[in-house]
Amino acid sequence: MFDLDYLQEDAIALLTLKRPPANAFTPDGLLALQETVERLNSQPYVRSLIVTGDGPKFFSAGADLNAFADGNREVARTAAARFGAAFESLQNARMVVIAAINGYAMGGGLECALASDIRIAEEHAVLALPETAGGLLPCGCGTQTLPSLVGEGWAKRMILTGERVDARTALCIGLVEDVVDKGGAVEAAVKIAERVVNLSPQGVEYSKALIHQARIGVPRAAALAVERERFVDLFDHPNQREGVNAFLQKRSPNWQHVAEQGTSA
């Protein structure tokens, strides 16, 4: 059984991976994660999603390897599809997704964090993609996402040699954006999420999609053309006028939350 504890306070949602003892993923759990993200994505008032693990030791240990012990290809195909769909939905979400890494993030657990926009690690966290040690390989977007964050060299060290990195090393190589004391990741993530809430919904959504264009290799000229077009598109929304006038009047903006379709990349 895989449980997802879900808590929403105003514009910030907190999703806790909960499957003792190590919060390992199952195909059903991955489907539940995908469906939860898609449901939140359809609620424009939700501006930021924080993902963390239950307990003080594990963010997530990744896949439950018991499912692969008999070498069944169809089981593997289903699992790979579920991993890909769940983490792509997380990566492409309209919301700003923040991983609060409260402990070990191994295999699919790290891939879940990689699918987030921002990663906060507690000082005792350990991060790795150890699949090749067990006759497997990362299939939740890890081989494609990790190099864009840490470069090809470190991606190869982690995937091809099984190297584990501690939180401080992860910070140095750009795998996480901050390291906090044990037990402090969710609090730190909430502070970031609160900053997101104060910004233009369309401005953040468009900017996230534009940043992702660089990750997927969209030619620079084409990406810059889309960047300029999205800037103009902002003027179709009342939030553009509200944001500019609030800034000029030195007051907090009163954002309108309107769902956008097809703008995330």
VOBA-1610 file (N, C-alpha, C; in pm, whole numbers, padded with zeros to 5 digits, always signed):
BEGIN
Met+00084-00120+00000Met+00000+00000+00000Met+00087+00124+00000Phe+00055+00220-00086Phe+00130+00346-00090Phe+00034+00458-00058Asp+00066+00536+00045Asp-00019+00645+00084Asp+00045+00778+00049Leu-00038+00872+00009Leu+00006+01008-00013Leu-00073+01096+00084Asp-00005+01146+00184Asp-00071+01240+00274Asp-00075+01376+00205Tyr-00192+01436+00204Tyr-00211+01559+00130Tyr-00268+01667+00222Leu-00205+01782+00221Leu-00250+01894+00303Leu-00240+02020+00218Gln-00347+02097+00215Gln-00346+02221+00141Gln-00384+02336+00232Glu-00298+02437+00234Glu-00326+02558+00309Glu-00319+02675+00211Asp-00437+02726+00179Asp-00447+02835+00083Asp-00383+02793-00050Ala-00280+02865-00094Ala-00223+02840-00227Ala-00108+02741-00227Ile-00077+02683-00112Ile+00037+02591-00100Ile-00013+02452-00062Ala+00030+02352-00137Ala-00006+02213-00108Ala+00118+02138-00063Leu+00099+02050+00034Leu+00208+01966+00085Leu+00171+01820+00061Leu+00256+01750-00011Leu+00235+01609-00044Leu+00344+01527+00024Thr+00305+01431+00106Thr+00401+01350+00179Thr+00397+01206+00128Leu+00514+01157+00081Leu+00526+01018+00038Leu+00529+00932+00164Lys+00439+00834+00170Lys+00423+00761+00296Lys+00402+00613+00268Arg+00509+00538+00280Arg+00501+00392+00268Arg+00615+00332+00351Pro+00590+00305+00477Pro+00697+00253+00564Pro+00755+00124+00508Pro+00885+00098+00532Pro+00974+00181+00613Pro+01053+00284+00534Ala+01051+00278+00398Ala+01142+00362+00320Ala+01071+00444+00213Asn+00937+00449+00218Asn+00860+00528+00121Asn+00891+00489-00023Ala+00907+00359-00046Ala+00937+00308-00180Ala+00814+00317-00270Phe+00838+00340-00399Phe+00729+00355-00494Phe+00681+00220-00547Thr+00551+00209-00567Thr+00489+00098-00638Thr+00419+00156-00761Pro+00384+00073-00859Pro+00309+00126-00974Pro+00181+00198-00933Asp+00109+00142-00835Asp-00014+00208-00789Asp+00018+00341-00722Gly+00126+00346-00646Gly+00165+00470-00581Gly+00204+00576-00681Leu+00273+00536-00788Leu+00312+00631-00892Leu+00189+00685-00964Leu+00091+00599-00988Leu-00033+00644-01051Leu-00105+00743-00960Ala-00106+00714-00831Ala-00170+00805-00735Ala-00099+00940-00733Leu+00034+00937-00742Leu+00109+01062-00746Leu+00074+01141-00872Gln+00073+01074-00986Gln+00039+01141-01111Gln-00100+01203-01105Glu-00197+01128-01058Glu-00335+01176-01053Glu-00349+01294-00956Thr-00275+01289-00846Thr-00280+01399-00750Thr-00223+01527-00810Val-00108+01514-00878Val-00047+01631-00941Val-00140+01688-01048Glu-00201+01603-01128Glu-00290+01650-01233Glu-00413+01718-01173Arg-00464+01666-01062Arg-00579+01729-00996Arg-00542+01868-00944Leu-00427+01877-00879Leu-00382+02007-00828Leu-00356+02104-00942Asn-00307+02052-01052Asn-00276+02137-01168Asn-00401+02203-01225Ser-00513+02139-01205Ser-00639+02192-01257Ser-00703+02293-01162Gln-00639+02317-01049Gln-00690+02411-00949Gln-00600+02535-00950Pro-00637+02638-01023Pro-00547+02753-01043Pro-00506+02823-00914Tyr-00585+02808-00809Tyr-00548+02875-00685Tyr-00425+02812-00620Val-00398+02684-00649Val-00279+02619-00595Val-00158+02667-00674Arg-00067+02735-00608Arg+00046+02798-00676Arg+00177+02722-00656Ser+00187+02647-00547Ser+00313+02576-00521Ser+00283+02443-00454Leu+00363+02342-00489Leu+00349+02208-00434Leu+00481+02167-00370Ile+00475+02127-00244Ile+00592+02078-00173Ile+00579+01926-00160Val+00685+01854-00195Val+00687+01708-00184Val+00794+01670-00084Thr+00757+01587+00013Thr+00854+01540+00112Thr+00824+01394+00146Gly+00908+01335+00229Gly+00890+01197+00270Gly+00846+01188+00415Asp+00780+01080+00447Asp+00734+01058+00584Asp+00848+01004+00670Gly+00861+01058+00789Gly+00963+01010+00881Gly+01093+01085+00870Pro+01187+01059+00961Pro+01311+01136+00965Pro+01425+01080+00880Lys+01407+00964+00816Lys+01519+00898+00750Lys+01511+00895+00600Phe+01391+00878+00544Phe+01379+00859+00400Phe+01288+00964+00336Phe+01339+01026+00230Phe+01252+01095+00135Phe+01180+00986+00055Ser+01257+00906-00015Ser+01207+00784-00079Ser+01325+00700-00124Ala+01312+00570-00102Ala+01418+00477-00145Ala+01401+00433-00289Gly+01302+00490-00361Gly+01284+00457-00501Gly+01187+00343-00523Ala+01214+00260-00621Ala+01124+00151-00657Ala+01130+00039-00554Asp+01017-00028-00538Asp+01013-00150-00459Asp+01066-00264-00547Leu+01189-00308-00519Leu+01257-00404-00607Leu+01194-00542-00604Asn+01110-00572-00507Asn+01042-00701-00505Asn+00964-00725-00634Ala+00916-00617-00695Ala+00836-00631-00817Ala+00917-00682-00935Phe+01051-00669-00929Phe+01134-00704-01042Phe+01213-00833-01022Ala+01189-00901-00912Ala+01271-01016-00877Ala+01258-01132-00974Asp+01141-01148-01040Asp+01123-01263-01129Asp+01154-01230-01275Gly+01200-01108-01304Gly+01241-01072-01439Gly+01129-01059-01540Asn+01007-01027-01495Asn+00893-01017-01584Asn+00899-00886-01665Arg+00906-00896-01797Arg+00918-00778-01883Arg+00794-00690-01878Glu+00676-00751-01870Glu+00554-00671-01870Glu+00542-00591-01741Val+00584-00650-01630Val+00587-00576-01504Val+00683-00459-01516Ala+00798-00485-01578Ala+00897-00379-01597Ala+00843-00269-01687Arg+00773-00307-01793Arg+00718-00208-01886Arg+00616-00118-01815Thr+00530-00180-01735Thr+00430-00103-01661Thr+00496-00008-01562Ala+00595-00059-01489Ala+00664+00024-01391Ala+00734+00141-01457Ala+00804+00116-01569Ala+00875+00223-01638Ala+00778+00330-01687Ala+00664+00287-01741Ala+00565+00382-01789Ala+00510+00466-01675Arg+00486+00401-01560Arg+00432+00474-01445Arg+00534+00573-01389Phe+00660+00531-01381Phe+00764+00623-01334Phe+00771+00745-01425Gly+00777+00719-01557Gly+00788+00829-01651Gly+00669+00922-01645Ala+00548+00867-01643Ala+00428+00950-01643Ala+00417+01033-01515Ala+00446+00971-01402Ala+00435+01042-01274Ala+00533+01158-01266Phe+00658+01133-01302Phe+00759+01236-01284Phe+00753+01341-01395Glu+00706+01303-01514Glu+00686+01404-01617Glu+00571+01496-01579Ser+00466+01443-01519Ser+00356+01528-01475Ser+00404+01625-01367Leu+00493+01578-01281Leu+00548+01663-01176Leu+00636+01772-01238Gln+00721+01732-01331Gln+00813+01826-01394Gln+00740+01931-01476Asn+00631+01892-01541Asn+00560+01982-01631Asn+00444+02055-01563Ala+00431+02040-01434Ala+00319+02101-01362Ala+00321+02253-01375Arg+00205+02311-01378Arg+00192+02457-01377Arg+00250+02516-01250Met+00233+02446-01139Met+00278+02493-01009Met+00429+02490-00998Val+00483+02567-00905Val+00624+02555-00869Val+00635+02440-00768Val+00714+02339-00804Val+00726+02218-00721Val+00859+02224-00645Ile+00851+02204-00514Ile+00969+02211-00428Ile+00983+02077-00356Ala+01099+02014-00371Ala+01127+01888-00301Ala+01195+01920-00168Ala+01133+01879-00059Ala+01191+01892+00074Ala+01251+01757+00110Ile+01380+01741+00081Ile+01446+01610+00091Ile+01490+01588+00235Asn+01413+01506+00305Asn+01430+01489+00450Asn+01515+01369+00487Gly+01584+01309+00391Gly+01667+01192+00420Gly+01714+01129+00292Tyr+01726+00997+00291Tyr+01773+00926+00173Tyr+01678+00950+00054Ala+01737+00990-00059Ala+01664+01001-00185Ala+01739+00914-00285Met+01691+00793-00303Met+01764+00693-00379Met+01683+00651-00502Gly+01751+00633-00614Gly+01684+00583-00734Gly+01565+00670-00772Gly+01449+00607-00779Gly+01327+00679-00811Gly+01295+00790-00714Gly+01343+00778-00591Gly+01325+00886-00495Gly+01399+01011-00538Leu+01523+00995-00584Leu+01596+01109-00635Leu+01535+01160-00765Glu+01487+01070-00849Glu+01423+01113-00974Glu+01298+01197-00945Cys+01227+01164-00840Cys+01113+01245-00798Cys+01160+01386-00762Ala+01269+01394-00687Ala+01324+01525-00652Ala+01376+01598-00775Leu+01436+01525-00869Leu+01486+01586-00992Leu+01373+01647-01075Ala+01254+01589-01064Ala+01139+01640-01139Ala+01083+01768-01078Ser+01130+01803-00960Ser+01086+01926-00893Ser+01164+02045-00948Asp+01113+02164-00923Asp+01179+02285-00970Asp+01293+02328-00877Ile+01275+02305-00749Ile+01372+02348-00648Ile+01386+02236-00547Arg+01510+02210-00504Arg+01536+02102-00409Arg+01606+02156-00284Ile+01546+02127-00169Ile+01603+02163-00039Ile+01637+02033+00033Ala+01763+02015+00073Ala+01806+01892+00138Ala+01841+01918+00284Glu+01800+01827+00370Glu+01845+01833+00508Glu+01989+01782+00516Glu+02061+01825+00617Glu+02206+01803+00623Glu+02245+01655+00626His+02154+01567+00667His+02188+01425+00674His+02145+01349+00548Ala+02090+01419+00450Ala+02038+01353+00330Ala+02151+01290+00248Val+02117+01180+00183Val+02208+01112+00090Val+02132+01092-00041Leu+02196+01126-00152Leu+02130+01122-00282Leu+02208+01031-00377Ala+02135+00947-00451Ala+02203+00853-00540Ala+02106+00797-00643Leu+02164+00753-00754Leu+02092+00674-00856Leu+02164+00541-00867Pro+02135+00446-00777Pro+02214+00322-00769Pro+02158+00207-00851Glu+02070+00235-00947Glu+02000+00128-01017Glu+02093+00026-01082Thr+02205+00071-01139Thr+02292-00021-01211Thr+02353-00126-01118Ala+02361-00096-00990Ala+02412-00195-00894Ala+02315-00311-00878Gly+02189-00290-00913Gly+02089-00395-00901Gly+02042-00446-01035Gly+02122-00429-01139Gly+02086-00481-01270Gly+01983-00399-01344Leu+01964-00273-01304Leu+01862-00188-01365Leu+01926-00059-01414Leu+01843+00036-01452Leu+01890+00171-01483Leu+01779+00269-01448Pro+01813+00397-01430Pro+01709+00495-01397Pro+01611+00510-01512Cys+01481+00496-01484Cys+01381+00504-01591Cys+01273+00607-01560Gly+01297+00692-01462Gly+01202+00797-01428Gly+01256+00934-01466Cys+01315+00942-01585Cys+01371+01065-01643Cys+01509+01100-01587Gly+01566+01014-01502Gly+01692+01046-01437Gly+01809+01064-01530Thr+01822+00978-01633Thr+01938+00989-01723Thr+01932+01116-01806Gln+01813+01174-01821Gln+01798+01294-01901Gln+01801+01421-01818Thr+01748+01414-01696Thr+01738+01534-01612Thr+01864+01562-01533Leu+01927+01457-01482Leu+02045+01478-01397Leu+02158+01552-01470Pro+02194+01515-01594Pro+02304+01587-01660Pro+02277+01736-01678Ser+02151+01773-01696Ser+02120+01915-01715Ser+02140+01995-01588Leu+02139+01927-01473Leu+02156+01995-01345Leu+02301+01995-01299Val+02370+01883-01314Val+02504+01869-01256Val+02614+01852-01359Gly+02577+01846-01486Gly+02675+01823-01591Gly+02696+01675-01617Glu+02753+01646-01732Glu+02770+01507-01773Glu+02864+01430-01681Gly+02970+01496-01634Gly+03068+01426-01551Gly+03010+01372-01422Trp+02942+01459-01347Trp+02883+01414-01222Trp+02767+01318-01246Ala+02692+01338-01354Ala+02584+01244-01386Ala+02641+01105-01410Lys+02754+01098-01479Lys+02817+00969-01504Lys+02874+00909-01375Arg+02930+00992-01290Arg+02980+00940-01162Arg+02867+00877-01082Met+02752+00941-01080Met+02641+00891-00999Met+02573+00770-01062Ile+02556+00771-01195Ile+02482+00663-01260Ile+02574+00548-01299Leu+02691+00578-01354Leu+02778+00473-01407Leu+02870+00412-01301Thr+02893+00483-01191Thr+02978+00426-01085Thr+02904+00406-00955Gly+02777+00447-00948Gly+02698+00428-00828Gly+02737+00519-00713Glu+02804+00630-00741Glu+02850+00718-00634Glu+02733+00786-00564Arg+02736+00782-00432Arg+02638+00854-00351Arg+02696+00989-00314Val+02610+01089-00303Val+02657+01221-00262Val+02581+01265-00138Asp+02653+01329-00047Asp+02588+01383+00071Asp+02530+01520+00038Ala+02463+01579+00134Ala+02390+01703+00107Ala+02484+01816+00067Arg+02598+01827+00135Arg+02691+01936+00104Arg+02750+01922-00035Thr+02783+01801-00073Thr+02832+01778-00209Thr+02723+01809-00311Ala+02601+01767-00280Ala+02489+01795-00369Ala+02472+01945-00391Leu+02492+02022-00285Leu+02483+02168-00297Leu+02595+02221-00386Cys+02714+02171-00369Cys+02830+02219-00445Cys+02817+02192-00594Ile+02756+02079-00630Ile+02747+02043-00772Ile+02617+02089-00837Gly+02531+02157-00762Gly+02407+02208-00818Gly+02292+02111-00820Leu+02304+02002-00746Leu+02196+01904-00740Leu+02083+01951-00650Val+02116+02028-00546Val+02015+02091-00461Val+02047+02240-00452Glu+01947+02317-00413Glu+01965+02463-00405Glu+01997+02512-00265Asp+01970+02428-00163Asp+01999+02470-00027Asp+02011+02347+00062Val+02085+02359+00170Val+02097+02256+00274Val+02057+02319+00406Val+01970+02249+00479Val+01918+02301+00606Val+01938+02196+00715Asp+01916+02237+00838Asp+01930+02146+00951Asp+01831+02030+00941Lys+01862+01922+01010Lys+01772+01807+01013Lys+01635+01850+01064Gly+01533+01809+00991Gly+01396+01844+01027Gly+01349+01977+00975Gly+01436+02049+00900Gly+01401+02184+00857Gly+01363+02201+00712Ala+01358+02093+00635Ala+01337+02107+00490Ala+01197+02159+00456Val+01095+02108+00521Val+00959+02152+00488Val+00942+02300+00523Glu+00991+02341+00639Glu+00980+02482+00677Glu+01050+02571+00576Ala+01169+02531+00531Ala+01241+02609+00431Ala+01164+02612+00299Ala+01105+02498+00262Ala+01028+02492+00138Ala+00905+02581+00145Val+00840+02586+00260Val+00721+02672+00276Val+00759+02818+00256Lys+00872+02859+00307Lys+00915+02998+00289Lys+00935+03033+00142Ile+00990+02938+00067Ile+01005+02960-00077Ile+00868+02964-00144Ala+00781+02872-00106Ala+00647+02866-00164Ala+00571+02995-00138Glu+00590+03053-00022Glu+00522+03178+00011Glu+00568+03291-00080Arg+00694+03289-00121Arg+00742+03389-00215Arg+00676+03371-00352Val+00659+03244-00392Val+00594+03215-00519Val+00453+03274-00521Val+00382+03257-00412Val+00242+03301-00404Val+00229+03452-00426Asn+00333+03527-00395Asn+00328+03673-00407Asn+00357+03722-00548Leu+00387+03629-00639Leu+00422+03667-00775Leu+00307+03644-00872Ser+00320+03699-00991Ser+00217+03685-01094Ser+00197+03539-01133Pro+00074+03487-01126Pro+00051+03347-01166Pro+00094+03320-01310Gln+00055+03408-01402Gln+00092+03386-01542Gln+00242+03407-01564Gly+00299+03507-01497Gly+00441+03532-01512Gly+00525+03414-01469Val+00488+03352-01357Val+00561+03236-01307Val+00541+03117-01399Glu+00415+03093-01439Glu+00387+02977-01524Glu+00460+02987-01659Tyr+00451+03102-01723Tyr+00519+03120-01851Tyr+00670+03108-01834Ser+00724+03167-01728Ser+00869+03164-01707Ser+00919+03022-01685Lys+00844+02942-01609Lys+00884+02803-01587Lys+00892+02728-01720Ala+00791+02746-01803Ala+00790+02677-01932Ala+00906+02724-02020Leu+00937+02853-02015Leu+01048+02905-02095Leu+01182+02851-02048Ile+01200+02843-01918Ile+01324+02787-01863Ile+01341+02642-01908His+01231+02567-01912His+01238+02427-01952His+01275+02411-02099Gln+01251+02516-02180Gln+01292+02507-02320Gln+01442+02488-02332Ala+01516+02553-02244Ala+01662+02538-02247Ala+01702+02396-02213Arg+01629+02333-02119Arg+01660+02197-02077Arg+01639+02098-02190Ile+01534+02117-02269Ile+01501+02019-02372Ile+01567+02051-02505Gly+01652+02153-02507Gly+01732+02179-02626Gly+01663+02253-02737Val+01561+02333-02706Val+01500+02416-02810Val+01604+02516-02861Pro+01623+02528-02992Pro+01722+02622-03046Pro+01702+02762-02988Arg+01813+02830-02962Arg+01809+02958-02892Arg+01720+03059-02963Ala+01732+03071-03092Ala+01653+03170-03164Ala+01504+03143-03148Ala+01465+03016-03158Ala+01324+02981-03141Ala+01277+03008-02999Ala+01361+02975-02901Ala+01325+02996-02761Ala+01310+03145-02731Leu+01397+03227-02786Leu+01388+03371-02762Leu+01263+03430-02828Ala+01225+03374-02941Ala+01102+03420-03006Ala+00981+03388-02919Val+00979+03269-02860Val+00869+03232-02771Val+00871+03320-02646Glu+00991+03348-02595Glu+01003+03435-02477Glu+00936+03570-02502Arg+00964+03631-02616Arg+00904+03760-02647Arg+00753+03750-02665Glu+00709+03639-02726Glu+00565+03621-02747Glu+00492+03603-02614Arg+00552+03529-02522Arg+00490+03510-02391Arg+00483+03641-02314Phe+00583+03727-02331Phe+00579+03858-02267Phe+00456+03935-02314Val+00432+03934-02444Val+00316+04004-02499Val+00187+03937-02452Asp+00188+03803-02444Asp+00068+03730-02400Asp+00023+03772-02261Leu+00116+03814-02178Leu+00079+03857-02043Leu-00020+03973-02046Phe-00017+04050-02153Phe-00104+04168-02162Phe-00248+04131-02194Asp-00276+04003-02215Asp-00413+03955-02230Asp-00481+03934-02096His-00404+03944-01986His-00457+03912-01853His-00463+04037-01766Pro-00566+04049-01686Pro-00573+04163-01593Pro-00460+04165-01492Asn-00396+04048-01469Asn-00286+04045-01372Asn-00167+04130-01416Gln-00151+04147-01547Gln-00040+04232-01593Gln-00060+04375-01546Arg-00180+04429-01566Arg-00207+04566-01524Arg-00205+04578-01373Glu-00261+04476-01306Glu-00262+04478-01160Glu-00120+04476-01105Gly-00034+04394-01162Gly+00102+04384-01111Gly+00180+04513-01130Val+00172+04572-01248Val+00245+04696-01274Val+00194+04809-01186Asn+00062+04821-01176Asn+00006+04930-01097Asn+00031+04912-00948Ala+00028+04788-00901Ala+00060+04762-00760Ala+00204+04801-00730Phe+00294+04771-00823Phe+00435+04808-00804Phe+00450+04960-00800Leu+00385+05029-00894Leu+00395+05174-00900Leu+00333+05240-00777Gln+00228+05177-00725Gln+00157+05233-00609Gln+00212+05182-00476Lys+00317+05100-00483Lys+00384+05047-00363Lys+00285+04974-00270Arg+00206+04885-00332Arg+00113+04802-00256Arg+00124+04658-00302Ser+00066+04566-00226Ser+00066+04425-00264Ser-00037+04402-00375Pro-00001+04325-00478Pro-00098+04300-00585Pro-00208+04205-00541Asn-00323+04219-00602Asn-00436+04130-00580Asn-00453+04044-00704Trp-00383+03929-00705Trp-00380+03845-00824Trp-00512+03775-00848Gln-00549+03761-00976Gln-00660+03676-01015Gln-00605+03542-01060His-00669+03433-01017His-00619+03299-01049His-00708+03238-01156Val-00654+03237-01278Val-00725+03184-01394Val-00643+03072-01453Ala-00704+02956-01475Ala-00630+02841-01528Ala-00582+02871-01669Glu-00456+02833-01694Glu-00399+02842-01829Glu-00381+02702-01883Gln-00410+02684-02007Gln-00397+02551-02069Gln-00285+02554-02172Gly-00200+02450-02165Gly-00103+02430-02271Gly+00016+02524-02270Thr+00048+02583-02154Thr+00158+02677-02152Thr+00282+02619-02090Ser+00272+02507-02018Ser+00390+02448-01957Ser+00459+02356-02057Ala+00593+02352-02047Ala+00669+02266-02138Ala+00733+02155-02062
//
